[in-house]
């Protein structure tokens, strides 16, 4: 399931932009960062948890005393996430079958089928224009709230790591976190960029300006690569993960 989708992404990225990090290099750098950053007692938000691969890692490395708030609005993915967390007896994970967005309400999710479950997105993606012959097979409505509202309701004062991988809607999640970000109550954000960003009609320049305006500095998780590689268009955009921290924070 995941391997088939992953192989397509790898082939597409490697054929378009050999000068930037490959899919494997990005994933390796991302996980290395988590391993170095995570500490006991931390509060982690896993936004776009899918079936829980990173949720399991986060849960393990913030014990004892830490907690993980996992968000997965897709019904099928959430069922698997819940089953995996139950099987692993994770007691420090709060599961949420909701989307985080820029406002409260509902969002429409488009699913690309069993083999491409991780591609479920709010965007109707023009995958054929990227050379990928995959189309959505179903859609569903999911409840949505904002990160600010969720934190207020659950009395969460600060977040150590906010990981956001929501297939293009990362900016919407960040817009809904304005109060927490303004107060510098999010210590580190890790979020995805790529063609899906454009598919959601999001502009990387606006994302960068928004975060900088709130006092955050950005860097690519792959040190040699720039912020938002190929930011000019969806045809040049390269899959990448970025880190954002309050300006006074130093990366380790």
C-alpha positions as CSV (number, residue, x, y, z in Angstrom):
1,X,0.0,0.0,0.0
2,X,2.4,2.7,1.2
3,X,5.4,1.3,-0.9
4,X,3.5,1.7,-4.2
5,X,2.7,5.3,-3.5
6,X,6.1,6.0,-2.1
7,X,7.8,4.5,-5.2
8,X,5.8,6.8,-7.5
9,X,6.8,9.9,-5.5
10,X,10.5,8.8,-5.5
11,X,10.5,8.3,-9.2
12,X,8.9,11.7,-9.9
13,X,11.1,13.7,-7.6
14,X,14.3,12.0,-8.7
15,X,13.6,12.6,-12.4
16,X,12.6,16.2,-11.9
17,X,15.2,17.6,-9.5
18,X,18.4,15.6,-9.1
19,X,20.1,18.7,-7.6
20,X,17.9,18.6,-4.5
21,X,17.6,15.9,-1.8
22,X,15.8,12.7,-2.9
23,X,12.7,11.4,-1.2
24,X,14.8,8.9,0.8
25,X,17.2,11.6,1.9
26,X,14.4,13.9,3.1
27,X,12.7,11.1,5.1
28,X,16.0,10.1,6.6
29,X,16.8,13.7,7.6
30,X,13.3,14.2,9.1
31,X,13.5,11.1,11.3
32,X,17.1,11.9,12.4
33,X,15.8,15.3,13.5
34,X,13.0,13.7,15.5
35,X,15.4,11.3,17.2
36,X,17.8,14.2,18.2
37,X,15.0,16.6,19.2
38,X,12.6,14.5,21.2
39,X,13.0,14.3,25.0
40,X,11.1,12.8,27.9
41,X,8.1,14.8,29.0
42,X,7.5,16.6,25.7
43,X,4.1,17.4,24.2
44,X,3.9,16.5,20.5
45,X,1.1,17.1,18.0
46,X,1.1,14.6,15.1
47,X,-1.2,16.4,12.6
48,X,-1.9,14.1,9.7
49,X,-1.0,10.9,11.6
50,X,-2.2,8.6,8.9
51,X,-1.9,5.0,10.3
52,X,0.6,6.0,13.1
53,X,4.1,5.3,11.9
54,X,5.4,8.5,13.5
55,X,2.9,8.5,16.3
56,X,4.5,5.3,17.6
57,X,8.0,6.9,17.4
58,X,6.8,10.1,19.1
59,X,5.0,8.1,21.9
60,X,8.1,6.1,22.7
61,X,10.6,8.9,22.8
62,X,8.6,11.3,25.0
63,X,8.1,8.8,27.7
64,X,7.9,9.1,30.7
65,X,5.8,12.1,31.3
66,X,5.2,13.2,27.7
67,X,2.1,12.9,25.5
68,X,1.2,12.8,21.8
69,X,-2.0,14.3,20.3
70,X,-2.6,12.5,17.0
71,X,-5.0,13.9,14.4
72,X,-6.4,11.9,11.5
73,X,-9.7,12.8,9.9
74,X,-9.8,10.0,7.3
75,X,-12.2,7.3,8.5
76,X,-10.2,4.4,7.1
77,X,-6.8,5.7,8.3
78,X,-8.1,6.6,11.7
79,X,-9.5,3.0,12.3
80,X,-6.1,1.6,11.5
81,X,-4.3,4.3,13.6
82,X,-6.6,3.4,16.6
83,X,-6.0,-0.3,16.1
84,X,-2.2,0.1,16.0
85,X,-2.2,2.3,19.0
86,X,-4.3,-0.2,20.9
87,X,-2.2,-3.1,19.9
88,X,0.9,-1.2,21.0
89,X,-0.8,-0.3,24.3
90,X,0.1,3.3,23.9
91,X,-1.2,5.1,27.0
92,X,0.3,8.5,26.3
93,X,-1.5,9.1,22.9
94,X,-4.7,11.1,22.5
95,X,-6.4,10.1,19.3
96,X,-8.5,12.6,17.5
97,X,-10.7,11.7,14.4
98,X,-10.8,15.4,13.3
99,X,-8.9,17.7,11.0
100,X,-7.0,20.8,12.1
101,X,-7.8,23.7,9.8
102,X,-8.0,27.5,9.6
103,X,-11.5,27.5,11.1
104,X,-14.0,25.3,12.8
105,X,-16.5,23.4,10.6
106,X,-16.0,20.5,8.2
107,X,-13.6,19.7,5.4
108,X,-14.0,17.4,2.4
109,X,-11.4,14.7,2.0
110,X,-10.6,13.0,-1.3
111,X,-9.3,9.4,-1.1
112,X,-7.1,7.9,-3.8
113,X,-7.8,4.3,-2.7
114,X,-6.1,1.5,-0.8
115,X,-2.7,1.7,-2.5
116,X,-2.6,5.5,-2.0
117,X,-4.3,5.9,1.3
118,X,-1.6,8.4,2.6
119,X,-2.5,10.7,-0.4
120,X,-5.9,11.5,1.0
121,X,-6.2,15.2,0.7
122,X,-8.6,18.2,0.8
123,X,-7.3,19.1,-2.7
124,X,-8.6,17.6,-5.9
125,X,-5.1,17.0,-7.1
126,X,-4.2,17.2,-10.9
127,X,-2.0,14.2,-10.7
128,X,-2.2,13.4,-14.4
129,X,-0.4,16.7,-15.1
130,X,2.5,15.4,-12.9
131,X,2.6,12.2,-14.9
132,X,0.7,10.1,-12.3
133,X,-2.3,8.1,-13.5
134,X,-4.1,8.0,-10.2
135,X,-7.6,9.5,-9.5
136,X,-9.7,9.9,-6.3
137,X,-12.2,7.1,-5.9
138,X,-14.3,8.6,-3.0
139,X,-14.8,11.6,-0.8
140,X,-15.9,12.1,2.8
141,X,-16.8,15.0,5.1
142,X,-14.8,15.3,8.3
143,X,-15.2,17.6,11.3
144,X,-12.6,20.3,11.7
145,X,-11.4,22.6,14.4
146,X,-8.4,24.9,14.9
147,X,-5.2,24.2,16.8
148,X,-5.9,27.3,19.0
149,X,-9.4,26.1,19.9
150,X,-8.2,22.5,20.6
151,X,-5.5,23.8,22.9
152,X,-7.9,26.1,24.7
153,X,-10.4,23.3,25.2
154,X,-7.8,20.9,26.4
155,X,-5.8,23.4,28.5
156,X,-2.6,22.9,26.5
157,X,-0.3,25.7,27.3
158,X,2.6,24.8,25.0
159,X,3.7,22.4,22.3
160,X,7.2,21.1,21.9
161,X,6.8,19.7,18.4
162,X,4.1,20.4,16.0
163,X,4.5,18.0,13.0
164,X,2.2,18.8,10.1
165,X,1.8,16.5,7.1
166,X,-1.6,17.0,5.7
167,X,-1.1,16.7,1.9
168,X,-1.0,20.3,1.0
169,X,-3.2,21.9,3.7
170,X,-0.2,22.7,6.0
171,X,-0.8,26.4,5.7
172,X,-4.4,26.0,6.8
173,X,-3.3,24.2,10.0
174,X,-0.8,27.0,10.7
175,X,-3.4,29.7,10.1
176,X,-5.5,28.1,12.8
177,X,-2.6,28.2,15.2
178,X,-2.1,31.9,15.1
179,X,-2.6,32.6,18.8
180,X,-0.3,29.8,19.9
181,X,2.4,31.0,17.4
182,X,2.0,34.6,18.3
183,X,2.7,33.7,21.9
184,X,5.7,31.5,20.9
185,X,4.0,28.6,22.6
186,X,5.1,26.2,19.8
187,X,8.7,25.4,20.2
188,X,9.2,23.7,16.8
189,X,7.1,23.1,13.7
190,X,8.0,20.4,11.2
191,X,5.9,20.6,8.0
192,X,5.8,19.3,4.5
193,X,6.1,21.3,1.2
194,X,5.7,20.0,-2.4
195,X,3.3,19.9,-5.3
196,X,0.4,19.3,-2.8
197,X,1.0,22.8,-1.4
198,X,0.1,24.3,-4.8
199,X,-2.7,21.8,-5.3
200,X,-4.4,23.4,-2.2
201,X,-3.8,26.9,-3.8
202,X,-1.2,27.7,-1.1
203,X,1.7,30.0,-2.0
204,X,5.0,29.1,-0.3
205,X,5.9,32.8,-0.2
206,X,2.8,33.5,1.8
207,X,3.6,30.6,4.2
208,X,7.1,32.0,4.7
209,X,5.9,35.6,5.2
210,X,3.3,34.4,7.7
211,X,5.8,32.4,9.9
212,X,8.4,35.1,9.7
213,X,5.8,37.7,10.6
214,X,5.1,35.7,13.8
215,X,8.8,35.6,14.7
216,X,9.7,32.2,13.4
217,X,12.7,31.3,11.3
218,X,12.7,28.5,8.7
219,X,15.1,26.0,7.4
220,X,15.0,22.9,5.3
221,X,15.5,19.7,7.3
222,X,18.1,18.8,4.7
223,X,20.8,21.3,5.6
224,X,22.2,21.8,2.0
225,X,18.8,22.4,0.5
226,X,17.0,25.8,0.4
227,X,13.7,26.7,2.0
228,X,10.9,25.5,-0.4
229,X,13.0,24.1,-3.2
230,X,11.4,24.7,-6.6
231,X,9.0,27.1,-5.1
232,X,8.3,28.8,-8.4
233,X,5.5,26.4,-9.5
234,X,3.9,23.0,-9.0
235,X,6.0,21.7,-11.9
236,X,9.3,22.5,-10.1
237,X,8.2,22.1,-6.5
238,X,10.2,19.4,-4.7
239,X,9.0,17.3,-1.8
240,X,10.7,18.6,1.3
241,X,10.3,19.0,5.1
242,X,10.9,22.2,6.9
243,X,11.5,23.3,10.4
244,X,10.3,26.5,12.0
245,X,11.2,27.8,15.4
246,X,11.0,31.1,17.3
247,X,13.8,33.4,16.2
248,X,15.7,33.1,19.5
249,X,15.8,29.3,19.3
250,X,18.9,27.5,18.0
251,X,18.7,24.2,16.2
252,X,20.8,21.3,17.6
